[in-house]
Amino acid sequence: MAEKQKILIVDDDNNIAELIALYLTKECFETKIVGDGEEAVRQFAEFEPNLVLLDLMLPGIDGYEVCRSIRKTSDTPIIMLSAKGEIFDKVLGLELGADDYMMKPFDSKELVARVKAVLRRMRQDNPPTEPLHEQHSGPVVSSEQGDYVSYTDLIINQTNYAVTYMGRKLEMPPKEFELLYYLASHPNQVFTREQLLDRIWGYEYVGDTRTVDVHIKRLREKLKDHEEWRIGTVWGIGYKFELRNAL
């Protein structure tokens, strides 16, 4: 029998937390509720959840600080929950490493759907091993080490979700990796933000295109422009993995 996936619910409103836990338990998740930031950090280490539902307004340290703390050691997916509707708050949450952001009040069924969608795409314990050659028009190579895309000073291995840049391995959350791999597998092909949302996050993702912009920004911070390639912006359209010698 498969082991239940664990969800850490961090919210100081116990009524909301209990309701979320009820819905998730019905879907066969194991849950734990904590009501403040310090306890959230402690329980994250002890409970070892597969996903964190994180309220922003917490006593003690707030949700942003909890997210920062988790991201120092783990790529475990985080869905932020907040009554704040400002774009700034949503973008800040995503830039700190959150995988999704939901506004309160929210529909519990939608929350469960988002939890399932994020977990389905993380593949932290079981990265893809079967090549999807029909989905790639770029230089995907298959070998005993798995499927990978290789450019000068850059190797992106889909099988073990490893990125090697300038001879060193980069730490990269699953969504960042999948976005980079997809773009690099289609060199010089332009994709709109909507196309990338659909391909990487899936049609059931209920977010906006700013999510793509945030992840592109993170990738550019880790992968500085190379003399032979870069992640390029096509103004008014979207993004592409650009080979400079093909310009």
BAMAR-724500 format. One record per residue: x, y, z of N, C-alpha, C in turn. Coordinates in steps of 0.2 Angstrom, whole numbers. Layout:
N
+-------+-------+-------+-------+-------+-------+-------+-------+-------+
!   n_X !   n_Y !   n_Z !  ca_X !  ca_Y !  ca_Z !   c_X !   c_Y !   c_Z !
+-------+-------+-------+-------+-------+-------+-------+-------+-------+
!     X !     Y !     Z !     X !     Y !     Z !     X !     Y !     Z !
...
+-------+-------+-------+-------+-------+-------+-------+-------+-------+
! end
This chain:
247
+-------+-------+-------+-------+-------+-------+-------+-------+-------+
!   n_X !   n_Y !   n_Z !  ca_X !  ca_Y !  ca_Z !   c_X !   c_Y !   c_Z !
+-------+-------+-------+-------+-------+-------+-------+-------+-------+
!     4 !    -6 !     0 !     0 !     0 !     0 !     4 !     6 !     0 !
!     3 !    11 !    -4 !     7 !    17 !    -5 !     7 !    21 !     1 !
!    12 !    24 !     3 !    12 !    28 !     9 !     9 !    35 !     8 !
!     5 !    37 !    13 !     1 !    43 !    12 !     6 !    49 !    11 !
!     4 !    54 !     7 !     8 !    60 !     6 !     6 !    65 !    12 !
!    11 !    68 !    14 !    10 !    73 !    20 !     9 !    80 !    19 !
!     5 !    83 !    22 !     4 !    90 !    21 !     4 !    94 !    27 !
!     9 !    99 !    28 !     9 !   103 !    34 !     5 !   109 !    32 !
!     0 !   110 !    37 !    -5 !   116 !    36 !    -3 !   121 !    41 !
!     0 !   127 !    39 !     2 !   132 !    44 !    -3 !   138 !    43 !
!    -7 !   139 !    49 !   -12 !   144 !    49 !   -14 !   145 !    56 !
!   -14 !   152 !    58 !   -16 !   153 !    65 !   -24 !   153 !    66 !
!   -28 !   153 !    61 !   -35 !   152 !    61 !   -37 !   145 !    61 !
!   -38 !   142 !    67 !   -39 !   135 !    68 !   -45 !   132 !    64 !
!   -50 !   137 !    64 !   -56 !   134 !    60 !   -54 !   133 !    53 !
!   -51 !   138 !    50 !   -49 !   137 !    43 !   -44 !   131 !    42 !
!   -39 !   130 !    46 !   -35 !   125 !    46 !   -38 !   118 !    47 !
!   -43 !   117 !    51 !   -47 !   111 !    52 !   -51 !   109 !    46 !
!   -54 !   114 !    43 !   -58 !   113 !    37 !   -53 !   111 !    31 !
!   -47 !   114 !    30 !   -43 !   112 !    25 !   -40 !   104 !    27 !
!   -39 !   103 !    33 !   -37 !    96 !    35 !   -42 !    91 !    34 !
!   -48 !    93 !    35 !   -54 !    88 !    34 !   -54 !    86 !    26 !
!   -54 !    91 !    22 !   -54 !    90 !    15 !   -48 !    86 !    12 !
!   -42 !    87 !    15 !   -36 !    84 !    13 !   -36 !    77 !    15 !
!   -39 !    76 !    21 !   -39 !    69 !    24 !   -44 !    65 !    20 !
!   -50 !    68 !    18 !   -54 !    64 !    14 !   -51 !    62 !     7 !
!   -46 !    65 !     5 !   -42 !    63 !    -1 !   -36 !    59 !     1 !
!   -36 !    56 !     7 !   -31 !    52 !     9 !   -24 !    55 !    10 !
!   -24 !    61 !    12 !   -17 !    64 !    14 !   -17 !    64 !    21 !
!   -11 !    64 !    24 !    -9 !    64 !    31 !    -8 !    72 !    32 !
!   -11 !    75 !    37 !   -10 !    82 !    38 !    -8 !    83 !    46 !
!    -4 !    89 !    46 !    -2 !    91 !    53 !    -4 !    99 !    53 !
!    -7 !   102 !    58 !    -8 !   109 !    59 !    -4 !   112 !    64 !
!    -1 !   118 !    62 !     3 !   122 !    66 !     0 !   129 !    66 !
!     1 !   133 !    71 !    -2 !   140 !    71 !     2 !   146 !    71 !
!     9 !   144 !    71 !    14 !   150 !    71 !    20 !   148 !    67 !
!    24 !   154 !    66 !    30 !   153 !    61 !    35 !   149 !    64 !
!    37 !   150 !    70 !    42 !   146 !    73 !    41 !   139 !    74 !
!    35 !   137 !    76 !    33 !   130 !    76 !    33 !   127 !    69 !
!    31 !   131 !    64 !    31 !   129 !    57 !    38 !   126 !    55 !
!    43 !   130 !    57 !    49 !   129 !    55 !    52 !   122 !    58 !
!    50 !   122 !    65 !    52 !   115 !    68 !    48 !   109 !    66 !
!    42 !   110 !    64 !    38 !   104 !    62 !    39 !   102 !    55 !
!    42 !   107 !    51 !    44 !   105 !    44 !    50 !   100 !    44 !
!    54 !   101 !    49 !    60 !    97 !    50 !    58 !    90 !    52 !
!    53 !    90 !    57 !    51 !    84 !    60 !    46 !    80 !    56 !
!    41 !    83 !    53 !    36 !    80 !    50 !    38 !    78 !    43 !
!    43 !    82 !    40 !    45 !    80 !    33 !    39 !    80 !    28 !
!    35 !    85 !    27 !    29 !    85 !    23 !    31 !    85 !    16 !
!    27 !    83 !    12 !    28 !    83 !     4 !    26 !    90 !     1 !
!    22 !    93 !     5 !    19 !   100 !     3 !    18 !   104 !     9 !
!    18 !   111 !     9 !    17 !   115 !    14 !    11 !   120 !    12 !
!     6 !   121 !    16 !     1 !   126 !    15 !     2 !   131 !    20 !
!     4 !   137 !    17 !     7 !   142 !    22 !     4 !   149 !    22 !
!     0 !   150 !    27 !    -3 !   157 !    28 !     3 !   162 !    29 !
!     1 !   168 !    26 !     6 !   173 !    27 !     6 !   177 !    34 !
!     0 !   178 !    36 !     0 !   182 !    42 !     0 !   177 !    48 !
!     5 !   177 !    51 !     6 !   172 !    57 !     9 !   176 !    63 !
!     8 !   174 !    69 !    11 !   176 !    75 !    18 !   174 !    75 !
!    23 !   178 !    78 !    30 !   177 !    78 !    33 !   179 !    71 !
!    36 !   174 !    68 !    38 !   176 !    61 !    33 !   174 !    56 !
!    33 !   179 !    51 !    27 !   178 !    46 !    29 !   173 !    41 !
!    24 !   172 !    36 !    24 !   167 !    31 !    30 !   168 !    26 !
!    32 !   174 !    25 !    38 !   175 !    21 !    44 !   172 !    24 !
!    45 !   174 !    30 !    51 !   171 !    34 !    51 !   164 !    34 !
!    45 !   161 !    35 !    45 !   153 !    35 !    47 !   151 !    28 !
!    45 !   154 !    23 !    46 !   152 !    16 !    54 !   152 !    15 !
!    57 !   158 !    17 !    64 !   159 !    16 !    68 !   153 !    20 !
!    66 !   152 !    26 !    69 !   147 !    30 !    69 !   140 !    27 !
!    63 !   138 !    24 !    62 !   132 !    21 !    66 !   131 !    15 !
!    66 !   137 !    11 !    70 !   136 !     5 !    78 !   136 !     6 !
!    80 !   138 !    12 !    87 !   137 !    13 !    90 !   130 !    13 !
!    85 !   125 !    14 !    87 !   118 !    14 !    83 !   113 !    10 !
!    77 !   116 !     7 !    73 !   111 !     4 !    69 !   114 !    -2 !
!    67 !   110 !    -7 !    63 !   112 !   -12 !    56 !   109 !   -12 !
!    54 !   107 !    -6 !    47 !   105 !    -5 !    42 !   110 !    -7 !
!    37 !   108 !   -11 !    33 !   113 !   -13 !    29 !   117 !    -8 !
!    28 !   124 !    -9 !    24 !   128 !    -4 !    19 !   131 !    -8 !
!    13 !   131 !    -5 !     7 !   135 !    -8 !     5 !   140 !    -3 !
!     6 !   147 !    -4 !     5 !   152 !     1 !    -3 !   153 !     1 !
!    -5 !   155 !     7 !   -12 !   157 !     8 !   -12 !   164 !    11 !
!   -16 !   168 !     8 !   -16 !   175 !    11 !   -23 !   179 !     9 !
!   -25 !   183 !    13 !   -30 !   188 !    12 !   -28 !   194 !     8 !
!   -21 !   195 !     8 !   -19 !   200 !     4 !   -20 !   199 !    -4 !
!   -22 !   204 !    -7 !   -24 !   203 !   -14 !   -19 !   207 !   -19 !
!   -14 !   211 !   -16 !   -10 !   215 !   -19 !    -5 !   211 !   -24 !
!    -4 !   213 !   -30 !     1 !   209 !   -34 !     8 !   209 !   -31 !
!    10 !   214 !   -28 !    16 !   214 !   -25 !    17 !   208 !   -20 !
!    12 !   207 !   -16 !    12 !   201 !   -11 !    13 !   195 !   -14 !
!     9 !   194 !   -20 !     9 !   188 !   -24 !    16 !   187 !   -27 !
!    19 !   192 !   -30 !    25 !   191 !   -33 !    31 !   190 !   -28 !
!    30 !   194 !   -22 !    35 !   192 !   -17 !    35 !   185 !   -15 !
!    29 !   182 !   -14 !    29 !   175 !   -12 !    32 !   171 !   -17 !
!    31 !   172 !   -23 !    34 !   168 !   -29 !    41 !   169 !   -29 !
!    43 !   175 !   -28 !    51 !   176 !   -29 !    54 !   173 !   -23 !
!    51 !   172 !   -17 !    54 !   169 !   -11 !    54 !   161 !   -12 !
!    51 !   159 !   -17 !    51 !   151 !   -18 !    44 !   148 !   -18 !
!    39 !   151 !   -17 !    32 !   148 !   -17 !    31 !   145 !   -24 !
!    27 !   140 !   -24 !    25 !   136 !   -30 !    18 !   139 !   -32 !
!    14 !   141 !   -28 !     8 !   144 !   -30 !     5 !   148 !   -24 !
!     0 !   152 !   -26 !    -3 !   157 !   -21 !   -10 !   157 !   -22 !
!   -14 !   157 !   -16 !   -21 !   157 !   -16 !   -23 !   162 !   -11 !
!   -29 !   166 !   -14 !   -32 !   171 !   -10 !   -37 !   168 !    -6 !
!   -38 !   171 !     1 !   -43 !   169 !     5 !   -49 !   175 !     4 !
!   -55 !   173 !     4 !   -57 !   166 !     5 !   -57 !   162 !    -1 !
!   -56 !   155 !    -1 !   -55 !   151 !    -6 !   -60 !   145 !    -6 !
!   -61 !   142 !   -11 !   -65 !   136 !   -12 !   -61 !   130 !   -10 !
!   -63 !   126 !    -5 !   -59 !   120 !    -2 !   -57 !   115 !    -8 !
!   -62 !   114 !   -12 !   -61 !   109 !   -17 !   -56 !   112 !   -22 !
!   -56 !   118 !   -24 !   -50 !   121 !   -28 !   -43 !   120 !   -25 !
!   -43 !   121 !   -18 !   -37 !   121 !   -15 !   -34 !   113 !   -15 !
!   -39 !   109 !   -14 !   -37 !   102 !   -15 !   -34 !   100 !   -22 !
!   -37 !   103 !   -27 !   -35 !   102 !   -34 !   -28 !   105 !   -35 !
!   -27 !   111 !   -32 !   -21 !   114 !   -33 !   -15 !   110 !   -30 !
!   -17 !   107 !   -24 !   -12 !   103 !   -20 !   -10 !    97 !   -24 !
!   -15 !    94 !   -27 !   -14 !    88 !   -31 !   -10 !    90 !   -37 !
!   -11 !    95 !   -41 !    -8 !    97 !   -47 !    -1 !    99 !   -45 !
!     1 !   102 !   -40 !     8 !   104 !   -38 !    12 !    97 !   -36 !
!     9 !    93 !   -32 !    12 !    87 !   -31 !    13 !    82 !   -37 !
!     8 !    82 !   -41 !     9 !    78 !   -47 !    15 !    80 !   -51 !
!    17 !    87 !   -51 !    22 !    89 !   -55 !    29 !    90 !   -52 !
!    29 !    89 !   -46 !    35 !    89 !   -42 !    40 !    84 !   -44 !
!    38 !    78 !   -44 !    42 !    72 !   -45 !    49 !    72 !   -41 !
!    48 !    74 !   -35 !    54 !    75 !   -31 !    57 !    68 !   -29 !
!    53 !    63 !   -28 !    55 !    56 !   -26 !    56 !    52 !   -32 !
!    52 !    53 !   -38 !    52 !    49 !   -44 !    52 !    53 !   -50 !
!    58 !    56 !   -51 !    59 !    60 !   -58 !    57 !    56 !   -64 !
!    55 !    59 !   -69 !    54 !    55 !   -75 !    60 !    51 !   -78 !
!    58 !    45 !   -80 !    64 !    41 !   -83 !    62 !    39 !   -90 !
!    56 !    40 !   -92 !    54 !    38 !   -99 !    55 !    44 !  -103 !
!    59 !    44 !  -109 !    60 !    49 !  -113 !    53 !    51 !  -117 !
!    52 !    58 !  -117 !    46 !    60 !  -121 !    49 !    64 !  -127 !
!    51 !    60 !  -132 !    55 !    62 !  -138 !    50 !    66 !  -142 !
!    44 !    64 !  -142 !    39 !    68 !  -147 !    38 !    75 !  -145 !
!    39 !    76 !  -138 !    38 !    83 !  -136 !    44 !    88 !  -137 !
!    49 !    85 !  -139 !    55 !    89 !  -140 !    58 !    90 !  -147 !
!    59 !    96 !  -149 !    62 !    96 !  -156 !    69 !    98 !  -156 !
!    72 !    99 !  -150 !    78 !   102 !  -149 !    83 !    96 !  -148 !
!    89 !    97 !  -145 !    95 !    93 !  -145 !    94 !    88 !  -139 !
!    89 !    84 !  -138 !    89 !    80 !  -133 !    93 !    73 !  -134 !
!    97 !    71 !  -130 !   102 !    66 !  -131 !   100 !    60 !  -126 !
!    99 !    54 !  -128 !    98 !    48 !  -123 !   105 !    44 !  -123 !
!   106 !    43 !  -117 !   112 !    39 !  -115 !   111 !    34 !  -109 !
!   116 !    31 !  -107 !   115 !    27 !  -101 !   114 !    31 !   -95 !
!   116 !    38 !   -95 !   114 !    42 !   -90 !   108 !    45 !   -90 !
!   104 !    44 !   -95 !    97 !    46 !   -96 !    96 !    52 !  -101 !
!    91 !    55 !  -102 !    90 !    60 !  -107 !    92 !    67 !  -104 !
!    96 !    70 !  -108 !    99 !    77 !  -106 !    99 !    81 !  -112 !
!   100 !    88 !  -111 !   101 !    93 !  -116 !   108 !    96 !  -114 !
!   112 !    97 !  -119 !   119 !    99 !  -117 !   121 !   105 !  -122 !
!   124 !   110 !  -119 !   127 !   116 !  -123 !   133 !   117 !  -119 !
!   137 !   122 !  -122 !   143 !   124 !  -119 !   143 !   126 !  -112 !
!   146 !   123 !  -107 !   145 !   125 !  -100 !   139 !   123 !   -97 !
!   134 !   120 !  -100 !   128 !   118 !   -97 !   125 !   111 !   -99 !
!   124 !   107 !   -94 !   120 !   101 !   -95 !   114 !   101 !   -91 !
!   109 !    99 !   -94 !   102 !    99 !   -91 !   100 !    91 !   -91 !
!   100 !    88 !   -86 !    98 !    80 !   -86 !    91 !    79 !   -83 !
!    87 !    77 !   -88 !    80 !    76 !   -86 !    79 !    70 !   -81 !
!    83 !    65 !   -82 !    82 !    59 !   -78 !    83 !    60 !   -71 !
!    88 !    64 !   -69 !    89 !    65 !   -62 !    88 !    72 !   -59 !
!    85 !    76 !   -64 !    84 !    83 !   -62 !    90 !    87 !   -60 !
!    95 !    86 !   -64 !   102 !    89 !   -62 !   104 !    94 !   -67 !
!   106 !   100 !   -65 !   109 !   105 !   -69 !   116 !   106 !   -67 !
!   120 !   106 !   -72 !   127 !   107 !   -71 !   129 !   113 !   -75 !
!   132 !   118 !   -72 !   133 !   125 !   -75 !   140 !   127 !   -74 !
!   144 !   128 !   -79 !   151 !   130 !   -78 !   155 !   125 !   -73 !
!   153 !   119 !   -74 !   157 !   113 !   -70 !   154 !   112 !   -63 !
!   149 !   116 !   -61 !   146 !   115 !   -54 !   139 !   113 !   -55 !
!   136 !   109 !   -50 !   129 !   108 !   -50 !   125 !   113 !   -47 !
!   120 !   115 !   -49 !   115 !   120 !   -47 !   109 !   117 !   -43 !
!   107 !   120 !   -38 !   101 !   118 !   -34 !    96 !   122 !   -38 !
!    90 !   118 !   -40 !    85 !   121 !   -44 !    78 !   117 !   -42 !
!    73 !   121 !   -40 !    67 !   118 !   -39 !    64 !   115 !   -45 !
!    60 !   110 !   -44 !    57 !   106 !   -50 !    54 !   111 !   -55 !
!    50 !   116 !   -53 !    47 !   120 !   -59 !    52 !   124 !   -63 !
!    57 !   126 !   -59 !    62 !   130 !   -63 !    66 !   125 !   -68 !
!    67 !   119 !   -65 !    71 !   114 !   -69 !    67 !   113 !   -76 !
!    60 !   111 !   -75 !    56 !   109 !   -80 !    55 !   115 !   -85 !
!    55 !   121 !   -83 !    55 !   127 !   -88 !    61 !   127 !   -92 !
!    67 !   127 !   -88 !    73 !   127 !   -92 !    74 !   122 !   -97 !
!    72 !   116 !   -95 !    73 !   110 !   -99 !    69 !   111 !  -105 !
!    63 !   113 !  -104 !    58 !   113 !  -110 !    61 !   119 !  -115 !
!    63 !   124 !  -112 !    65 !   130 !  -117 !    72 !   127 !  -120 !
!    76 !   124 !  -117 !    83 !   122 !  -119 !    82 !   117 !  -124 !
!    77 !   113 !  -124 !    75 !   107 !  -128 !    72 !   110 !  -135 !
!    71 !   116 !  -135 !    68 !   119 !  -141 !    72 !   126 !  -143 !
!    78 !   125 !  -144 !    82 !   131 !  -145 !    79 !   136 !  -151 !
!    79 !   142 !  -149 !    77 !   148 !  -154 !    70 !   148 !  -155 !
!    66 !   143 !  -152 !    59 !   143 !  -153 !    55 !   148 !  -148 !
!    51 !   152 !  -150 !    48 !   157 !  -145 !    41 !   154 !  -142 !
!    41 !   155 !  -136 !    35 !   152 !  -132 !    31 !   158 !  -129 !
!    25 !   159 !  -129 !    21 !   164 !  -126 !    21 !   161 !  -118 !
!    19 !   166 !  -114 !    19 !   164 !  -107 !    13 !   159 !  -106 !
!     8 !   160 !  -110 !     2 !   156 !  -109 !     4 !   149 !  -111 !
!     8 !   148 !  -116 !    10 !   141 !  -118 !    15 !   138 !  -113 !
!    19 !   142 !  -110 !    23 !   139 !  -105 !    19 !   137 !   -99 !
!    14 !   141 !   -97 !    10 !   140 !   -91 !     7 !   133 !   -92 !
!     4 !   132 !   -98 !     0 !   126 !  -100 !     5 !   120 !  -100 !
!    11 !   121 !  -103 !    16 !   115 !  -103 !    19 !   113 !   -97 !
!    21 !   118 !   -93 !    25 !   117 !   -87 !    20 !   116 !   -81 !
!    15 !   120 !   -80 !    11 !   120 !   -74 !     4 !   116 !   -75 !
!     2 !   116 !   -82 !    -4 !   112 !   -83 !   -10 !   116 !   -84 !
!   -15 !   113 !   -88 !   -21 !   117 !   -89 !   -25 !   119 !   -83 !
!   -24 !   114 !   -78 !   -28 !   116 !   -72 !   -25 !   121 !   -67 !
!   -19 !   123 !   -69 !   -16 !   128 !   -65 !   -20 !   135 !   -65 !
!   -22 !   137 !   -59 !   -26 !   143 !   -59 !   -22 !   149 !   -57 !
!   -17 !   151 !   -61 !   -13 !   157 !   -59 !   -12 !   162 !   -65 !
!    -8 !   167 !   -65 !    -7 !   171 !   -70 !     0 !   171 !   -73 !
!     1 !   174 !   -79 !     7 !   173 !   -82 !    13 !   176 !   -79 !
!    12 !   180 !   -73 !    17 !   183 !   -70 !    21 !   177 !   -66 !
!    18 !   172 !   -65 !    22 !   166 !   -63 !    28 !   164 !   -67 !
!    27 !   164 !   -74 !    32 !   163 !   -78 !    38 !   168 !   -78 !
!    36 !   174 !   -77 !    41 !   179 !   -77 !    45 !   178 !   -71 !
!    42 !   177 !   -65 !    46 !   176 !   -59 !    51 !   170 !   -60 !
!    49 !   164 !   -63 !    53 !   159 !   -63 !    59 !   160 !   -68 !
!    57 !   164 !   -74 !    62 !   166 !   -78 !    68 !   170 !   -75 !
!    65 !   175 !   -71 !    70 !   179 !   -67 !    75 !   175 !   -63 !
!    72 !   170 !   -59 !    76 !   166 !   -55 !    81 !   162 !   -59 !
!    79 !   159 !   -65 !    84 !   156 !   -69 !    89 !   160 !   -72 !
!    88 !   166 !   -73 !    93 !   171 !   -76 !    98 !   173 !   -70 !
!    95 !   173 !   -64 !   100 !   174 !   -58 !   105 !   169 !   -57 !
!   103 !   163 !   -59 !   107 !   157 !   -58 !   112 !   156 !   -65 !
!   109 !   157 !   -70 !   112 !   156 !   -77 !   114 !   163 !   -80 !
!   119 !   165 !   -79 !   121 !   172 !   -82 !   122 !   171 !   -90 !
!   121 !   176 !   -93 !   121 !   176 !  -101 !   128 !   173 !  -103 !
!   128 !   168 !  -107 !   134 !   164 !  -109 !   135 !   167 !  -116 !
!   142 !   167 !  -118 !   143 !   170 !  -125 !   140 !   166 !  -131 !
!   138 !   160 !  -129 !   135 !   156 !  -134 !   127 !   155 !  -134 !
!   124 !   156 !  -128 !   117 !   155 !  -127 !   115 !   159 !  -121 !
!   108 !   160 !  -121 !   105 !   164 !  -116 !    97 !   163 !  -116 !
!    94 !   165 !  -110 !    87 !   164 !  -110 !    84 !   171 !  -112 !
!    82 !   171 !  -118 !    80 !   178 !  -121 !    73 !   180 !  -121 !
!    72 !   186 !  -121 !    65 !   189 !  -120 !    63 !   191 !  -127 !
!    57 !   189 !  -130 !    54 !   192 !  -136 !    49 !   197 !  -134 !
!    50 !   203 !  -134 !    46 !   208 !  -131 !    39 !   208 !  -134 !
!    34 !   208 !  -130 !    27 !   207 !  -132 !    24 !   200 !  -133 !
!    29 !   195 !  -133 !    27 !   188 !  -135 !    29 !   184 !  -129 !
!    35 !   183 !  -128 !    37 !   178 !  -122 !    44 !   177 !  -122 !
!    46 !   170 !  -122 !    53 !   169 !  -120 !    56 !   163 !  -125 !
!    62 !   163 !  -125 !    66 !   158 !  -129 !    73 !   156 !  -127 !
!    75 !   150 !  -128 !    82 !   148 !  -126 !    86 !   150 !  -133 !
!    90 !   155 !  -132 !    93 !   158 !  -138 !   100 !   156 !  -139 !
!   101 !   153 !  -145 !   108 !   152 !  -147 !   111 !   158 !  -151 !
!   116 !   161 !  -148 !   119 !   167 !  -151 !   122 !   166 !  -158 !
!   125 !   160 !  -159 !   128 !   159 !  -166 !   122 !   158 !  -171 !
!   116 !   157 !  -169 !   111 !   157 !  -174 !   107 !   163 !  -175 !
!   110 !   169 !  -172 !   106 !   175 !  -173 !   108 !   178 !  -180 !
+-------+-------+-------+-------+-------+-------+-------+-------+-------+
! end
